[in-house]
Amino acid sequence: MTRRLKDARILMYSHDTFGLGHLRRCRTIAHSLVEDFRGLNVLIISGSPIAGAFDYRARVDFVKIPSVIKLRNGEYTSMEQHIDLHQTLKMRQSIIRHTAESFQPDIFIVDKEPMGLRGEVEDTLAYLKARGTTLVLGLRDVMDAPHLLDAEWKRHDVMGKIARYYDKVWVYGPPDFYDPLIGLDVPPVVRARMNFVGFLQRRVSEEHESGHRPKGNYILVTTGGGGDGAALIHDVVHAYKEDPELTHKALIVLGPYMPAAQRQKLVRKASKIPHVEVIEFDNRMEELIAGSIAVVAMGGYNTYCEILSFDKPALVVPRVNPREEQLIRARRASKLGLVQMLSPEVSRQPKVLAEVLKALPDRAPPSQTSQALRLEGLPHISQIVGDLLETRDNMRLAVV
């Protein structure tokens, strides 16, 4: 039931240096919250170069900060080549702080990067902490391999800063799926603030429909943003080429960040195969996944939530470097029977992949293979936010 609030404000930060995952997760949470609470306004700070390509509900808006791209080697560079990275980061930090000062949020939710890109959020965290804003860190179900995350965070004393600034730590997954801080030395004060809210359920829009949804049955092939997805798309196209008995219609979504040369090469190859259709991007992926008979993906967080939400048989071929997040998630989900997993090495074998693709639509959906199908994140977040804002209102009344 929708609850009414009086001029409540939530600010969200999404650094968005690679892919679409952070912005899409923030947008999902924001849309759910404004649907549950009248009088609530949500503002998303995003570095995504295509933040404006998505639809936003009333009372949800975004502020665009200069884009920074994460390269495959893990380094960063400015989107605008004539501006150096240091200058870009200074502009981003200034815009983030100014936005917080102008918007004056009741709650500030930071997605995944506790101090932001290269520490750009720390100044804003200190400012908001001093004025009494509730500070929330939102973590994916899986962050990275423990040894990699531990080394990265120790270099910058991230755990100590989480303890210093954050009031709450939300984990966007259930506790029995995976602990994103496993293997790290987590202070008791941080562990006490952690709340495993659950996976974030997705649903199709009742107002809009994707113009790319094919007629009839189809397998959806998606690599999210597409920046590192060319290899999987190539494997799927090669499997169709090598096995004429593979006749399931396939809709391949390349992703907006796939390099132009790779995109053009794959479009040319796919155009020669009658059962394969290729598109570059669709801002309503939920509709495409909901309409499919099966999904082939790399297994990023959002796609995984959509596979569970729409109960689709799925094949996951995870990225294995520079981060191991997708590999860890895929292994865990495969062990629970929720998805089928192939390593990138096996995926490169066209005959093997073709056999898997032919059988994929007949694979039992996640709901029939595991009891670990809980998508409670959005209602749990709404409950927490409602309690926080109700406490805020009661404190204001007490002062009056």
Long-range contacts (C-beta under 8 A, 24 or more apart in sequence): 2-35, 2-36, 2-37, 2-38, 3-36, 3-37, 3-38, 3-386, 4-37, 4-38, 4-39, 5-37, 5-38, 5-39, 5-40, 5-389, 5-393, 6-39, 6-393, 7-39, 7-41, 8-37, 8-39, 8-40, 8-41, 8-106, 8-389, 8-392, 9-40, 9-41, 9-42, 9-43, 9-103, 9-104, 9-105, 9-106, 9-107, 10-40, 10-41, 10-42, 10-43, 10-105, 10-106, 10-107, 10-108, 10-109, 10-385, 11-42, 11-43, 11-45, 11-99, 11-100, 11-103, 11-105, 11-107, 11-108, 11-109, 12-42, 12-43, 12-44, 12-45, 12-108, 12-109, 12-110, 12-111, 13-44, 13-45, 13-96, 13-108, 13-109, 13-110, 13-111, 13-116, 13-121, 14-44, 14-45, 14-46, 14-47, 14-48, 14-111, 15-47, 15-68, 15-111, 15-112, 15-113, 15-116, 15-117, 15-120, 16-46, 16-47, 16-48, 16-51, 16-67, 17-47, 17-68, 17-69, 17-70, 17-76, 17-117, 18-69, 18-70, 18-225, 18-227, 18-257, 19-224, 19-225, 19-227, 19-257, 19-300, 20-48, 20-50, 20-224, 20-225, 20-255, 20-256, 20-257, 20-302, 21-224, 21-225, 21-300, 21-301, 21-302, 22-46, 22-48, 22-111, 22-112, 23-48, 23-51, 23-54, 24-54, 24-302, 25-111, 25-138, 25-140, 25-172, 25-200, 25-301, 25-302, 26-109, 26-111, 27-54, 27-56, 27-60, 28-200, 28-202, 28-302, 28-378, 29-109, 29-138, 29-200, 29-378, 29-381, 30-56, 30-57, 30-60, 31-56, 31-57, 31-60, 32-378, 32-381, 32-382, 33-381, 33-382, 33-385, 34-58, 34-59, 34-60, 36-382, 36-386, 37-382, 37-385, 37-386, 37-389, 40-389, 43-99, 43-103, 43-105, 45-95, 45-96, 45-99, 47-92, 47-117, 49-79, 50-256, 50-281, 53-256, 53-281, 53-283, 54-283, 55-205, 55-208, 55-283, 63-95, 63-99, 65-91, 65-92, 65-95, 65-96, 66-91, 66-92, 66-95, 68-92, 68-117, 72-228, 72-322, 73-322, 74-322, 76-117, 76-118, 89-117, 89-118, 89-120, 92-117, 92-120, 93-120, 93-123, 93-124, 96-120, 96-121, 96-124, 97-123, 97-124, 97-127, 100-124, 100-127, 100-128, 101-127, 104-131, 105-133, 106-133, 106-134, 106-388, 106-389, 106-392, 107-133, 107-134, 107-135, 107-136, 107-385, 107-388, 107-389, 108-133, 108-134, 108-135, 108-136, 109-136, 109-137, 109-138, 109-170, 110-135, 110-136, 110-137, 110-138, 111-138, 112-138, 112-139, 112-140, 112-143, 114-158, 114-161, 114-162, 114-166, 115-156, 115-158, 115-161, 119-156, 122-161, 122-165, 125-165, 126-165, 129-165, 134-167, 134-168, 134-388, 135-165, 135-166, 135-167, 135-168, 136-166, 136-167, 136-168, 136-169, 136-170, 137-162, 137-166, 137-168, 137-169, 137-170, 138-169, 138-170, 138-172, 139-169, 139-170, 139-171, 139-172, 139-180, 139-181, 140-171, 140-172, 140-173, 140-180, 140-301, 140-325, 141-171, 141-172, 141-173, 141-177, 141-178, 141-180, 141-199, 141-301, 141-329, 142-173, 142-178, 142-180, 142-301, 142-325, 142-328, 142-329, 142-332, 143-180, 143-181, 143-325, 144-323, 144-324, 144-325, 144-328, 145-323, 145-324, 145-328, 146-182, 146-183, 146-184, 147-183, 148-323, 148-324, 149-181, 149-183, 149-184, 150-183, 150-184, 150-185, 153-184, 159-184, 159-185, 159-186, 159-187, 159-190, 160-187, 162-190, 163-187, 163-189, 163-190, 166-190, 166-193, 167-193, 168-193, 168-195, 168-384, 169-193, 169-194, 169-195, 170-194, 170-195, 170-197, 170-381, 170-384, 171-195, 171-196, 171-197, 172-197, 172-198, 172-199, 172-200, 172-301, 172-377, 173-198, 173-199, 173-377, 174-198, 174-199, 174-372, 174-374, 174-376, 176-372, 177-332, 177-336, 177-372, 178-328, 178-329, 178-332, 195-380, 195-384, 197-376, 197-377, 197-380, 197-381, 197-384, 198-374, 198-375, 198-376, 198-377, 198-380, 199-304, 199-305, 199-308, 199-374, 199-375, 199-376, 199-377, 200-305, 200-375, 200-377, 200-378, 201-305, 201-308, 201-309, 201-375, 201-376, 201-377, 201-378, 202-286, 202-302, 202-305, 202-306, 202-309, 202-310, 203-286, 203-309, 204-286, 204-287, 204-290, 205-284, 205-286, 205-287, 208-284, 208-287, 209-284, 209-287, 210-282, 210-284, 210-287, 210-288, 210-291, 212-251, 212-253, 212-279, 212-282, 212-288, 213-287, 213-288, 213-291, 214-249, 214-251, 214-277, 216-249, 217-248, 217-249, 217-293, 217-361, 218-248, 218-249, 218-250, 218-251, 218-277, 218-291, 218-292, 218-293, 219-248, 219-249, 219-250, 219-251, 219-292, 219-293, 219-294, 219-295, 219-296, 219-357, 219-360, 219-361, 220-250, 220-251, 220-253, 220-288, 220-289, 220-292, 220-294, 220-295, 220-296, 221-250, 221-251, 221-252, 221-253, 221-295, 221-296, 221-297, 222-252, 222-253, 222-255, 222-285, 222-288, 222-289, 222-295, 222-296, 222-297, 222-303, 223-253, 223-254, 223-255, 223-258, 223-297, 223-298, 224-255, 224-297, 224-298, 224-300, 224-302, 224-303, 225-255, 225-256, 225-257, 226-253, 226-254, 226-255, 226-256, 226-257, 226-258, 226-263, 227-255, 227-257, 227-258, 227-259, 228-298, 228-319, 229-254, 229-255, 229-258, 229-298, 230-258, 230-259, 230-262, 230-263, 230-266, 231-344, 231-347, 231-348, 232-296, 232-298, 232-317, 232-344, 232-347, 233-266, 234-266, 234-269, 235-317, 235-347, 235-348, 235-350, 235-353, 236-276, 236-296, 236-353, 236-357, 237-266, 237-269, 237-270, 237-273, 237-276, 238-350, 238-353, 239-350, 239-351, 239-353, 239-354, 239-357, 240-273, 240-275, 240-276, 240-354, 241-269, 241-272, 241-273, 241-350, 242-350, 242-351, 242-354, 243-350, 243-351, 243-354, 243-355, 243-358, 245-354, 245-358, 246-275, 246-354, 246-357, 246-358, 247-275, 248-275, 248-293, 248-294, 248-357, 248-358, 248-360, 248-361, 249-275, 249-276, 249-277, 250-275, 250-276, 250-277, 250-357, 251-277, 251-279, 251-288, 251-292, 252-276, 252-277, 252-278, 252-279, 253-279, 253-280, 253-281, 253-282, 253-285, 253-288, 254-278, 254-279, 254-280, 254-281, 255-280, 255-281, 256-280, 256-281, 286-310, 293-361, 294-360, 294-361, 294-363, 296-357, 296-360, 298-326, 299-326, 299-329, 299-330, 299-333, 299-339, 299-341, 300-325, 300-326, 301-325, 301-329, 304-329, 304-333, 304-339, 305-375, 307-338, 307-339, 307-366, 308-338, 308-366, 308-373, 308-375, 309-375, 311-365, 311-366, 311-367, 311-373, 312-365, 312-366, 313-340, 313-360, 313-361, 313-362, 313-363, 313-364, 313-365, 314-338, 314-339, 314-340, 314-360, 314-366, 315-339, 315-340, 315-341, 315-342, 315-356, 315-357, 315-360, 316-340, 316-341, 316-342, 317-341, 317-342, 317-343, 317-344, 317-347, 318-344, 319-344, 320-344, 336-369, 336-370, 336-372, 337-366, 337-369, 337-370, 338-366, 338-369, 338-370, 338-372, 338-373, 339-366
